Amino acid sequence: MSNSQSRFRPRPARLLWGLALSAILSGCANMQSHDKLASEVQSAGRAGGIAAALTHLESTAKTEEERTALLFNMERGELLRMDRRYPESTQAFLLADNKVKEWEDTAKTNPGKLLGMVGATLISERLKVYEGQDYEKVWLTTRLALNRVAVGDFENARVDVKRTHEREAVIAEFRAKETLAAEEEAKSKGATAGGKEINGYPVQTLNDPEVLALRNGYQNALSHYLAGFLYEVLNEPGLAAPGYRKAIELKPETGVLEEGLRGLDERTGFTWKRRQRMTDVLFVIEAGDAPARKSKAFTLPVPTGSGMITASISYPVIEPSHDPLLTRLSAAGSDLKLEKVVDLNVMARRVLKDEMPGMVLRNVTRAITKGVVQNELQKQGGLIGGLLGMAASTLTEQADDRMWRMLPGRVYVARGYLPPGEHRVSIDGRELPTPIKIDGQYALVPLRMYENSVLIGDVATLGQLPTAALAATPPPAPVAAVPTAPPPAAAAAPARSASKRPPRTAANPAATAPRQLP
C-alpha cells in the first residue's frame, strides 16, 4: 500500500465518527423516529380527541426551524382540517407547500444538489432532509384544494388542482435522474451487487397485485377526479373532461369515475341545468389511517482488507392494510355505491418499491464504507475499537420512517342527485350523528371515519337550482334502490310551469327519485 493510500484510509473513519459524534451531541434530532412520534399523537387523539393530538404534536416543535418543517406542517394541517379549522389548516399546508416548491425549483434548475447524499450514504438515511414522499407532494395540493372548496374559494381551488398536474411532471423527471445517480454512485464505491433480493425482506408486500397495478407512486385518481369536478362546477367542461379521463386511466373500471366523463355533456348542458331539480352531490369519504414505515434490521456480509465482516443494514417495511372496505352510502331513501378511488397503503408500498433499487445501492455503499471504517478502527484500537465501531454502526443504521401519518388510509367517492334539504346519512348501516344539509346546484360533502366517530366537514355548495323547478317538484318518494338515469330524450325536454303540469307521483319514480351516477 502506498503512503498516500495509508494516509487516506483513516480519513473516512474521522469523517464518519466526526459526523456521528456531532449528531449524538446535538441530540440526534434528525435520527428520531417519526413512527414513534406519530404513534404518540394518535394515542393522544384516541384518549382526548383531535385537540389533544394537536397539543401533543405542537409540543414537539420547539424551534422556528421545527415549526416550519415540511412534515410537521403536513401533520398539523391535517389535524386542523379534521377539526374544521380550515383557515389555520390552509396556513399550515401553505408552509409545507413552500418547502415542496423549493424542492420543485431545485429539481428543475439544479437536480444535482438534491442528488447529493453524502450524509445519508455515510451514516443513515434519516440524515437526509425530508422532501416528502412523492404522493404526499401531490396530496398537499389536493388537500389545499379541498380546504378552499370547504370555505367557498373555488377560484384558488382551481389554481391548486392545476399545480397538481405540474407537480406530477416534475416528480416524474426527477425520479428518473435519481435512480441513475444512485447506480453511478454505487459503482464508484465498488458496490456492484444489484440488490435484487434482500435476505429476509418481505418482498411480497411490494409485489402484490394491487401495488403492481398502480402506474406509479405519486398520481392518484381522486386528485384528477376532483380536478374534473371543480372544472365542471366552474362551467369549464373542456378542462373537466381531461381530469375525469385521467382519473379513469389511474383507476379503471370504477363506475363513478366513468360516469363523471360519460355524463359530462348532459350535466353541463343549458337545457339540463334549466330543468335540474336536485342537487348534484359528491361525497368524499375517508377511512382508516395512513400506513407506517417500520425500520427493520438486516445483515450484509462486507469484504474488507482483513476478510469478511457483517454489517447491519436497515430497510423500511410497510405492512398491508386489513381494514374492512366500505360499500354503501344511504340518504333520502336511496343507496349510493361507495367506490374506493385511493388506497394510501398501496400507494406507500408502491413508492417504497420504486425507491428500493436506489435505497439498496445506497445501503450497500454505506455498508462498504462502514466496513472499511470498522476494520480500520479495529486495527488502530484493537478489540475495543472494533466493538465501538460495530456499536456505532448499528446505532446510526436506521431506516427512514418519516411519512405523513395523519392522512386517511383509504378514500371513497359516491355521487348522485339528492333533493335540497337536511338528510340523515348512513354508511354501511351506520348513521351519522347529525343530518347533512344539501343545497345548490352542486355540493361536495367531506366525511372522515376517525377512530369510533365520523367527522363531518363543511359542505361546499355552488349555484342555485331553478326556482320554478323547485316549486313544481314534490318531495321524492322513498325507493329501495337508486333507479337508473332518465334517457337523454327525457333529460332534454323543456321545463313546464307549475300551473300547466300536474304533480308527479310515485308511479313515475324516475322523475322524482335521486339519480345515482353509476
RODO-2510 file (C-alpha; in nm, 4 decimals, decimal comma):
residues 518
     n   res          X          Y          Z
     1     m     0,0000     0,0000     0,0000
     2     s     0,1391     0,3427    -0,0920
     3     n     0,1933     0,6189     0,1632
     4     s    -0,0834     0,8230     0,0016
     5     q    -0,3244     0,5333     0,0442
     6     s    -0,2265     0,4784     0,4078
     7     r    -0,2732     0,8475     0,4798
     8     f    -0,6140     0,8432     0,3093
     9     r    -0,7709     0,5410     0,4766
    10     p    -0,8176     0,6853     0,8268
    11     r    -0,9950     0,9876     0,6850
    12     p    -1,3278     0,8098     0,6248
    13     a    -1,3096     0,6994     0,9896
    14     r    -1,2522     1,0547     1,1108
    15     l    -1,5282     1,1813     0,8856
    16     l    -1,7752     0,9127     0,9933
    17     w    -1,7118     0,9468     1,3636
    18     g    -1,6989     1,3237     1,3415
    19     l    -2,0423     1,3279     1,1825
    20     a    -2,1767     1,0605     1,4156
    21     l    -2,0429     1,2362     1,7271
    22     s    -2,1894     1,5654     1,6087
    23     a    -2,5279     1,4005     1,5604
    24     i    -2,5162     1,2370     1,9040
    25     l    -2,4113     1,5566     2,0815
    26     s    -2,6856     1,7574     1,9139
    27     g    -2,9486     1,5165     2,0386
    28     c    -2,9763     1,3193     1,7151
    29     a    -3,2697     1,5380     1,6102
    30     n    -3,2763     1,4017     1,2576
    31     m    -3,2354     1,0444     1,3808
    32     q    -3,5529     1,0482     1,5893
    33     s    -3,8256     0,8049     1,4878
    34     h    -4,1249     0,9743     1,3306
    35     d    -4,3154     0,6484     1,3635
    36     k    -4,2798     0,6796     1,7404
    37     l    -4,3960     1,0433     1,7379
    38     a    -4,6936     0,9709     1,5107
    39     s    -4,7997     0,6801     1,7308
    40     e    -4,7919     0,9083     2,0353
    41     v    -5,0024     1,1708     1,8554
    42     q    -5,2557     0,9072     1,7524
    43     s    -5,2715     0,7757     2,1096
    44     a    -5,3328     1,1289     2,2373
    45     g    -5,6127     1,1639     1,9812
    46     r    -5,7770     0,8415     2,0926
    47     a    -5,7661     0,9484     2,4561
    48     g    -5,8532     1,3169     2,4289
    49     g    -5,9720     1,3897     2,0764
    50     i    -5,8174     1,5954     1,7984
    51     a    -5,7382     1,8880     2,0306
    52     a    -5,5190     1,6610     2,2442
    53     a    -5,3467     1,5215     1,9361
    54     l    -5,2712     1,8757     1,8170
    55     t    -5,1362     1,9777     2,1559
    56     h    -4,9011     1,6813     2,1657
    57     l    -4,7762     1,7412     1,8112
    58     e    -4,7202     2,1138     1,8664
    59     s    -4,5262     2,0471     2,1878
    60     t    -4,2597     1,8657     1,9847
    61     a    -4,1714     2,1721     1,7720
    62     k    -3,9566     2,3930     1,9925
    63     t    -3,7577     2,5954     1,7367
    64     e    -3,8565     2,8073     1,4379
    65     e    -3,6929     2,5540     1,2086
    66     e    -3,9018     2,2748     1,3570
    67     r    -4,2217     2,4835     1,3385
    68     t    -4,1699     2,5490     0,9671
    69     a    -4,0620     2,1933     0,8800
    70     l    -4,2414     2,0145     0,5994
    71     l    -4,3584     1,7059     0,7871
    72     f    -4,4644     1,8964     1,0996
    73     n    -4,6901     2,1265     0,8978
    74     m    -4,8388     1,8446     0,6926
    75     e    -4,9318     1,6606     1,0121
    76     r    -5,0552     1,9776     1,1834
    77     g    -5,2516     2,0911     0,8791
    78     e    -5,4305     1,7573     0,8589
    79     l    -5,5306     1,7640     1,2257
    80     l    -5,6582     2,1209     1,1901
    81     r    -5,8558     2,0184     0,8829
    82     m    -6,0155     1,7317     1,0760
    83     d    -6,1123     1,9887     1,3406
    84     r    -6,2771     2,2028     1,0657
    85     r    -6,0329     2,4879     1,1311
    86     y    -5,9860     2,5390     0,7595
    87     p    -5,8065     2,8790     0,7516
    88     e    -5,5469     2,7586     1,0044
    89     s    -5,5142     2,4271     0,8231
    90     t    -5,4565     2,6078     0,4944
    91     q    -5,1837     2,8220     0,6503
    92     a    -5,0059     2,5101     0,7785
    93     f    -5,0371     2,3433     0,4398
    94     l    -4,9009     2,6567     0,2684
    95     l    -4,5926     2,6464     0,4940
    96     a    -4,5428     2,2851     0,3907
    97     d    -4,6121     2,3722     0,0280
    98     n    -4,3366     2,6350     0,0352
    99     k    -4,0895     2,3560     0,1191
   100     v    -4,2167     2,1439    -0,1677
   101     k    -4,1937     2,4436    -0,4027
   102     e    -3,8288     2,4824    -0,3012
   103     w    -3,7766     2,1160    -0,3838
   104     e    -3,9514     2,1618    -0,7196
   105     d    -3,7399     2,4647    -0,8108
   106     t    -3,4207     2,2795    -0,7238
   107     a    -3,5326     1,9663    -0,9083
   108     k    -3,5900     2,1741    -1,2220
   109     t    -3,2838     2,4026    -1,2059
   110     n    -3,0193     2,2108    -1,0085
   111     p    -3,1152     1,8442    -0,9649
   112     g    -2,7561     1,7540    -0,8774
   113     k    -2,7973     1,9365    -0,5470
   114     l    -3,0831     1,7053    -0,4473
   115     l    -2,8930     1,4014    -0,5649
   116     g    -2,6063     1,4656    -0,3209
   117     m    -2,6468     1,2065    -0,0445
   118     v    -2,3140     1,2198     0,1416
   119     g    -2,4638     1,2187     0,4910
   120     a    -2,7171     0,9504     0,4064
   121     t    -2,4568     0,7376     0,2317
   122     l    -2,2035     0,7505     0,5157
   123     i    -2,4278     0,7339     0,8228
   124     s    -2,8049     0,7000     0,7907
   125     e    -3,0987     0,7576     0,5574
   126     r    -3,2573     0,9645     0,8338
   127     l    -2,9937     1,2350     0,7958
   128     k    -3,1359     1,3354     0,4591
   129     v    -3,3509     1,6461     0,4548
   130     y    -3,7097     1,5231     0,4381
   131     e    -3,8522     1,6078     0,0968
   132     g    -4,1855     1,4311     0,1419
   133     q    -4,2979     1,1123    -0,0256
   134     d    -4,3946     1,1744    -0,3859
   135     y    -4,7622     1,1004    -0,3272
   136     e    -4,7539     1,3369    -0,0274
   137     k    -4,6411     1,6238    -0,2515
   138     v    -4,9432     1,5608    -0,4744
   139     w    -5,1785     1,5149    -0,1783
   140     l    -5,0670     1,8513    -0,0433
   141     t    -5,2135     2,0458    -0,3368
   142     t    -5,5245     1,8246    -0,3258
   143     r    -5,5692     1,8995     0,0440
   144     l    -5,5292     2,2713    -0,0247
   145     a    -5,7966     2,2479    -0,2949
   146     l    -6,0380     2,0685    -0,0609
   147     n    -5,9787     2,3301     0,2099
   148     r    -6,0529     2,6105    -0,0357
   149     v    -6,3693     2,4369    -0,1534
   150     a    -6,4895     2,3988     0,2061
   151     v    -6,4806     2,7770     0,2522
   152     g    -6,6209     2,8522    -0,0948
   153     d    -6,2915     2,9671    -0,2512
   154     f    -6,3359     2,7822    -0,5807
   155     e    -6,1004     3,0050    -0,7805
   156     n    -5,7966     2,9290    -0,5626
   157     a    -5,9007     2,5628    -0,5555
   158     r    -5,8807     2,5745    -0,9349
   159     v    -5,5222     2,7024    -0,9080
   160     d    -5,4335     2,4201    -0,6682
   161     v    -5,5590     2,1429    -0,8963
   162     k    -5,3688     2,2951    -1,1879
   163     r    -5,0498     2,2892    -0,9804
   164     t    -5,1119     1,9221    -0,9055
   165     h    -5,0587     1,8311    -1,2699
   166     e    -4,7451     2,0440    -1,2951
   167     r    -4,6021     1,8885    -0,9784
   168     e    -4,6524     1,5361    -1,1107
   169     a    -4,4430     1,6187    -1,4180
   170     v    -4,1536     1,7486    -1,2047
   171     i    -4,1605     1,4352    -0,9865
   172     a    -4,1529     1,2009    -1,2868
   173     e    -3,8494     1,3700    -1,4413
   174     f    -3,6523     1,3920    -1,1180
   175     r    -3,7030     1,0308    -1,0111
   176     a    -3,5590     0,9058    -1,3380
   177     k    -3,2431     1,1097    -1,2732
   178     e    -3,2225     0,9941    -0,9107
   179     t    -3,2168     0,6236    -0,9954
   180     l    -2,9407     0,6760    -1,2485
   181     a    -2,7349     0,8795    -0,9988
   182     a    -2,7676     0,6107    -0,7295
   183     e    -2,6402     0,3467    -0,9714
   184     e    -2,3383     0,5588    -1,0657
   185     e    -2,2576     0,6371    -0,7004
   186     a    -2,2698     0,2699    -0,6065
   187     k    -2,0447     0,1699    -0,8936
   188     s    -1,7893     0,4347    -0,7951
   189     k    -1,7737     0,2781    -0,4454
   190     g    -1,7391    -0,0740    -0,5807
   191     a    -2,0955    -0,1759    -0,4923
   192     t    -2,1651    -0,3994    -0,7876
   193     a    -2,4361    -0,6056    -0,6190
   194     g    -2,7713    -0,5426    -0,7794
   195     g    -2,9555    -0,5860    -0,4533
   196     k    -3,2462    -0,7575    -0,6226
   197     e    -3,3040    -0,9731    -0,3175
   198     i    -3,2584    -0,8778     0,0463
   199     n    -3,2314    -1,1796     0,2665
   200     g    -3,5358    -1,1907     0,4933
   201     y    -3,7130    -0,8869     0,3467
   202     p    -4,0916    -0,9393     0,2985
   203     v    -4,0839    -0,8755    -0,0769
   204     q    -4,4426    -0,9961    -0,1118
   205     t    -4,5588    -0,6678     0,0444
   206     l    -4,4106    -0,4812    -0,2518
   207     n    -4,5108    -0,7241    -0,5246
   208     d    -4,8768    -0,7908    -0,4578
   209     p    -5,1196    -0,7289    -0,7484
   210     e    -5,2605    -0,4018    -0,6110
   211     v    -4,9135    -0,2491    -0,5846
   212     l    -4,8103    -0,3661    -0,9301
   213     a    -5,1359    -0,2388    -1,0800
   214     l    -5,0516     0,1229    -0,9921
   215     r    -4,8935     0,3191    -1,2733
   216     n    -4,6600     0,4970    -1,0283
   217     g    -4,6392     0,6050    -0,6658
   218     y    -4,7494     0,9657    -0,6916
   219     q    -5,0578     1,0007    -0,9146
   220     n    -5,3977     0,9210    -0,7659
   221     a    -5,7475     0,9078    -0,9121
   222     l    -5,9053     1,1356    -0,6507
   223     s    -5,6837     1,4335    -0,7349
   224     h    -5,7726     1,4126    -1,1030
   225     y    -6,1417     1,3401    -1,0446
   226     l    -6,1556     1,6377    -0,8086
   227     a    -5,9962     1,8496    -1,0827
   228     g    -6,2660     1,7353    -1,3243
   229     f    -6,5398     1,8090    -1,0711
   230     l    -6,4079     2,1579    -0,9951
   231     y    -6,3749     2,2489    -1,3612
   232     e    -6,7289     2,1207    -1,4166
   233     v    -6,8613     2,3231    -1,1222
   234     l    -6,6901     2,6312    -1,2668
   235     n    -6,8562     2,5600    -1,6037
   236     e    -6,5354     2,4640    -1,7842
   237     p    -6,6308     2,1255    -1,9349
   238     g    -6,3389     2,1386    -2,1784
   239     l    -6,0976     2,1218    -1,8841
   240     a    -6,3166     1,8885    -1,6786
   241     a    -6,3026     1,6083    -1,9373
   242     p    -5,9211     1,5538    -1,9156
   243     g    -5,9444     1,5382    -1,5349
   244     y    -6,2157     1,2718    -1,5452
   245     r    -6,0306     1,0864    -1,8215
   246     k    -5,7040     1,0770    -1,6229
   247     a    -5,8873     0,9514    -1,3137
   248     i    -6,0254     0,6623    -1,5204
   249     e    -5,6770     0,5797    -1,6503
   250     l    -5,5437     0,5646    -1,2954
   251     k    -5,8385     0,3639    -1,1570
   252     p    -6,0033     0,1806    -1,4479
   253     e    -6,3391     0,0033    -1,4231
   254     t    -6,4633     0,2359    -1,1494
   255     g    -6,8236     0,3311    -1,2215
   256     v    -6,8349     0,6704    -1,0512
   257     l    -6,5232     0,7820    -1,2388
   258     e    -6,6529     0,6587    -1,5735
   259     e    -6,9870     0,8339    -1,5285
   260     g    -6,8067     1,1555    -1,4436
   261     l    -6,6824     1,1632    -1,8022
   262     r    -6,9770     0,9925    -1,9719
   263     g    -7,2416     1,2235    -1,8258
   264     l    -7,0399     1,5452    -1,8509
   265     d    -7,2002     1,6851    -2,1656
   266     e    -7,5517     1,6272    -2,0334
   267     r    -7,4827     1,7746    -1,6909
   268     t    -7,3229     2,0902    -1,8302
   269     g    -7,5861     2,1487    -2,0994
   270     f    -7,8080     2,4557    -2,0716
   271     t    -8,1298     2,2528    -2,1002
   272     w    -8,0309     2,0178    -1,8183
   273     k    -7,9354     2,2997    -1,5841
   274     r    -8,2664     2,4746    -1,6559
   275     r    -8,4691     2,1698    -1,5556
   276     q    -8,2387     2,0329    -1,2816
   277     r    -8,4494     1,9658    -0,9723
   278     m    -8,1993     1,8088    -0,7357
   279     t    -7,8503     1,8836    -0,6116
   280     d    -7,5584     1,7024    -0,7761
   281     v    -7,3781     1,5760    -0,4634
   282     l    -7,0228     1,4448    -0,4453
   283     f    -6,9436     1,2537    -0,1247
   284     v    -6,5736     1,2128    -0,0376
   285     i    -6,5401     0,9571     0,2425
   286     e    -6,2053     0,8935     0,4101
   287     a    -6,1432     0,5982     0,6398
   288     g    -5,8640     0,4295     0,8320
   289     d    -5,5109     0,5526     0,8987
   290     a    -5,2193     0,6165     0,6684
   291     p    -4,9622     0,3379     0,6793
   292     a    -4,6456     0,3392     0,8874
   293     r    -4,2904     0,2703     0,7813
   294     k    -4,1198     0,0437     1,0316
   295     s    -3,7420     0,0210     1,0418
   296     k    -3,6171    -0,3388     1,0388
   297     a    -3,2556    -0,4530     1,0533
   298     f    -3,0907    -0,6932     0,8111
   299     t    -2,7316    -0,8090     0,7839
   300     l    -2,4969    -0,7944     0,4887
   301     p    -2,1515    -0,9547     0,4508
   302     v    -1,8916    -0,6929     0,3518
   303     p    -1,5396    -0,7696     0,2229
   304     t    -1,2533    -0,5772     0,3877
   305     g    -0,8760    -0,5958     0,3833
   306     s    -0,8920    -0,8324     0,6825
   307     g    -1,1616    -1,0580     0,5410
   308     m    -1,5396    -1,0610     0,5561
   309     i    -1,7282    -0,8765     0,8251
   310     t    -2,1032    -0,8478     0,8893
   311     a    -2,2601    -0,5054     0,8532
   312     s    -2,6009    -0,4040     0,9840
   313     i    -2,8376    -0,2632     0,7208
   314     s    -3,1879    -0,1274     0,7862
   315     y    -3,4776    -0,1085     0,5442
   316     p    -3,8292     0,0286     0,5917
   317     v    -4,1178    -0,2178     0,5840
   318     i    -4,4850    -0,1319     0,5268
   319     e    -4,7401    -0,3922     0,6272
   320     p    -5,0537    -0,4243     0,4106
   321     s    -5,3771    -0,2809     0,5487
   322     h    -5,6542    -0,5174     0,6567
   323     d    -5,9217    -0,2550     0,7238
   324     p    -6,2686    -0,3623     0,6012
   325     l    -6,3921    -0,1963     0,2830
   326     l    -6,6877     0,0433     0,2785
   327     t    -6,9575    -0,0321     0,0217
   328     r    -7,2745     0,1771     0,0543
   329     l    -7,3944     0,5244     0,1451
   330     s    -7,7643     0,5802     0,2101
   331     a    -7,9505     0,9129     0,2036
   332     a    -8,3042     1,0321     0,1221
   333     g    -8,4260     0,6745     0,0865
   334     s    -8,1647     0,5924    -0,1767
   335     d    -7,8433     0,3929    -0,1833
   336     l    -7,5264     0,5194    -0,3493
   337     k    -7,2400     0,2826    -0,4182
   338     l    -6,9147     0,3738    -0,2446
   339     e    -6,6170     0,3155    -0,4709
   340     k    -6,2591     0,3105    -0,3458
   341     v    -6,0553     0,5500    -0,5582
   342     v    -5,7378     0,5756    -0,3471
   343     d    -5,5620     0,3343    -0,1128
   344     l    -5,2734     0,5161     0,0539
   345     n    -5,1330     0,1930     0,1940
   346     v    -5,0943     0,0581    -0,1574
   347     m    -4,9529     0,3895    -0,2813
   348     a    -4,6978     0,3993     0,0020
   349     r    -4,5847     0,0472    -0,0817
   350     r    -4,5563     0,1389    -0,4495
   351     v    -4,3367     0,4371    -0,3555
   352     l    -4,1217     0,2064    -0,1426
   353     k    -4,0965    -0,0441    -0,4264
   354     d    -3,9822     0,2305    -0,6634
   355     e    -3,7324     0,3581    -0,4043
   356     m    -3,5842     0,0177    -0,3339
   357     p    -3,3263    -0,0022    -0,6168
   358     g    -3,1677     0,3282    -0,5149
   359     m    -3,2051     0,2523    -0,1455
   360     v    -3,0338    -0,0847    -0,1821
   361     l    -2,7447     0,0695    -0,3731
   362     r    -2,7022     0,3399    -0,1097
   363     n    -2,7155     0,0820     0,1698
   364     v    -2,4553    -0,1348     0,0024
   365     t    -2,2363     0,1727    -0,0451
   366     r    -2,2831     0,2652     0,3203
   367     a    -2,2103    -0,0898     0,4362
   368     i    -1,8835    -0,0976     0,2416
   369     t    -1,7797     0,2411     0,3814
   370     k    -1,8662     0,1394     0,7377
   371     g    -1,6965    -0,1935     0,6904
   372     v    -1,3731    -0,0213     0,5922
   373     v    -1,4022     0,2168     0,8884
   374     q    -1,4799    -0,0657     1,1304
   375     n    -1,1820    -0,2615     1,0053
   376     e    -0,9571     0,0457     1,0392
   377     l    -1,0764     0,1135     1,3945
   378     q    -1,0117    -0,2472     1,4902
   379     k    -0,6594    -0,2138     1,3533
   380     q    -0,5969     0,1057     1,5449
   381     g    -0,7886     0,0312     1,8639
   382     g    -0,7879    -0,3456     1,8830
   383     l    -1,0912    -0,5265     2,0207
   384     i    -1,2346    -0,2142     2,1884
   385     g    -1,2041    -0,0123     1,8693
   386     g    -1,3767    -0,2886     1,6729
   387     l    -1,6599    -0,3166     1,9255
   388     l    -1,7094     0,0601     1,9349
   389     g    -1,7156     0,0700     1,5560
   390     m    -1,9729    -0,2096     1,5423
   391     a    -2,1914    -0,0447     1,8082
   392     a    -2,1839     0,2972     1,6440
   393     s    -2,2558     0,1459     1,3028
   394     t    -2,5622    -0,0304     1,4430
   395     l    -2,6893     0,2773     1,6278
   396     t    -2,6651     0,5012     1,3215
   397     e    -2,8112     0,2447     1,0832
   398     q    -3,1822     0,3303     1,0984
   399     a    -3,4212     0,3207     0,8053
   400     d    -3,6064     0,6419     0,7286
   401     d    -3,9576     0,6044     0,8769
   402     r    -4,0801     0,9571     0,8049
   403     m    -4,4255     0,9689     0,6447
   404     w    -4,7388     1,1851     0,6561
   405     r    -4,9189     0,9722     0,9117
   406     m    -5,2314     1,1796     0,9883
   407     l    -5,3713     1,1130     0,6400
   408     p    -5,6512     0,8585     0,5990
   409     g    -5,5827     0,5072     0,4758
   410     r    -5,8466     0,4905     0,2014
   411     v    -6,0665     0,7357     0,0129
   412     y    -6,4071     0,6506    -0,1340
   413     v    -6,6305     0,8510    -0,3643
   414     a    -7,0058     0,8413    -0,4238
   415     r    -7,2038     1,0771    -0,6435
   416     g    -7,5729     1,1195    -0,7057
   417     y    -7,8701     1,3559    -0,7018
   418     l    -8,0410     1,4434    -0,3727
   419     p    -8,3278     1,6853    -0,3072
   420     p    -8,2316     2,0060    -0,1266
   421     g    -8,2790     1,9956     0,2496
   422     e    -8,1495     1,8092     0,5543
   423     h    -8,0863     1,4369     0,5200
   424     r    -7,9912     1,1571     0,7511
   425     v    -7,6908     0,9787     0,6011
   426     s    -7,5607     0,6331     0,6879
   427     i    -7,2528     0,4427     0,5737
   428     d    -7,2896     0,0651     0,5621
   429     g    -7,5836     0,0964     0,8012
   430     r    -7,4023     0,3270     1,0451
   431     e    -7,5965     0,6520     1,0727
   432     l    -7,4061     0,9771     1,1013
   433     p    -7,4631     1,1626     1,4306
   434     t    -7,6163     1,4728     1,2700
   435     p    -7,8090     1,5345     0,9477
   436     i    -7,6377     1,6911     0,6484
   437     k    -7,7876     1,9923     0,4758
   438     i    -7,7751     1,9789     0,0956
   439     d    -7,8408     2,2800    -0,1251
   440     g    -7,7479     2,4420    -0,4548
   441     q    -7,6731     2,3047    -0,7980
   442     y    -7,3569     2,1255    -0,6799
   443     a    -7,2445     2,0137    -0,3348
   444     l    -6,9324     1,8444    -0,2002
   445     v    -6,9642     1,6583     0,1310
   446     p    -6,6379     1,5571     0,3083
   447     l    -6,6603     1,2810     0,5710
   448     r    -6,3816     1,1239     0,7775
   449     m    -6,4176     0,7965     0,9670
   450     y    -6,1914     0,8687     1,2620
   451     e    -6,1450     0,6141     1,5403
   452     n    -6,5007     0,5438     1,6637
   453     s    -6,6581     0,8596     1,5269
   454     v    -6,7478     1,0211     1,1954
   455     l    -6,6173     1,3722     1,1350
   456     i    -6,8484     1,5772     0,9124
   457     g    -6,6675     1,8540     0,7275
   458     d    -6,8226     2,1738     0,5994
   459     v    -7,0471     2,1103     0,2991
   460     a    -6,9478     2,3212    -0,0029
   461     t    -7,2206     2,4375    -0,2399
   462     l    -7,2213     2,6277    -0,5663
   463     g    -7,5002     2,7529    -0,7882
   464     q    -7,8751     2,7555    -0,7374
   465     l    -8,1486     2,5279    -0,8601
   466     p    -8,4164     2,6886    -1,0794
   467     t    -8,6849     2,8370    -0,8538
   468     a    -8,9731     2,7311    -1,0772
   469     a    -8,8480     2,3738    -1,0937
   470     l    -8,8123     2,3562    -0,7157
   471     a    -9,1647     2,4860    -0,6634
   472     a    -9,3061     2,2340    -0,9096
   473     t    -9,1257     1,9314    -0,7668
   474     p    -9,2922     1,7414    -0,4801
   475     p    -9,0790     1,5587    -0,2216
   476     p    -8,9235     1,2409    -0,3674
   477     a    -9,0987     0,9137    -0,2939
   478     p    -8,8871     0,6661    -0,0918
   479     v    -8,7268     0,3967    -0,3063
   480     a    -8,5481     0,0766    -0,2171
   481     a    -8,2631     0,1346    -0,4569
   482     v    -8,1373     0,4113    -0,6771
   483     p    -8,3006     0,3992    -1,0221
   484     t    -8,1076     0,4473    -1,3387
   485     a    -8,0708     0,7866    -1,5035
   486     p    -8,3540     0,9067    -1,7297
   487     p    -8,2933     0,8648    -2,1025
   488     p    -8,1362     1,1604    -2,2859
   489     a    -8,4654     1,2465    -2,4597
   490     a    -8,6414     1,2946    -2,1276
   491     a    -8,3484     1,4942    -1,9919
   492     a    -8,3625     1,7294    -2,2860
   493     a    -8,7340     1,8073    -2,2529
   494     p    -8,8001     2,1720    -2,1632
   495     a    -8,9338     2,2519    -1,8179
   496     r    -9,3012     2,3456    -1,7933
   497     s    -9,4521     2,5875    -1,5476
   498     a    -9,6096     2,4519    -1,2316
   499     s    -9,9563     2,5724    -1,3383
   500     k    -9,9592     2,3647    -1,6578
   501     r    -9,8082     2,0406    -1,5313
   502     p    -9,9742     1,8044    -1,2845
   503     p    -9,7664     1,6884    -0,9882
   504     r    -9,5594     1,3764    -1,0477
   505     t    -9,6419     1,0725    -0,8393
   506     a    -9,4628     0,7615    -0,7256
   507     a    -9,5933     0,5905    -1,0379
   508     n    -9,3111     0,7665    -1,2214
   509     p    -9,0227     0,7369    -0,9711
   510     a    -8,7549     0,8257    -1,2239
   511     a    -8,8873     1,1794    -1,2287
   512     t    -8,8630     1,2282    -0,8529
   513     a    -8,6028     0,9922    -0,7089
   514     p    -8,2308     1,0799    -0,6840
   515     r    -8,0278     0,9629    -0,9790
   516     q    -7,7080     0,7748    -0,8994
   517     l    -7,4090     0,8174    -1,1225
   518     p    -7,3041     0,4555    -1,1644
***
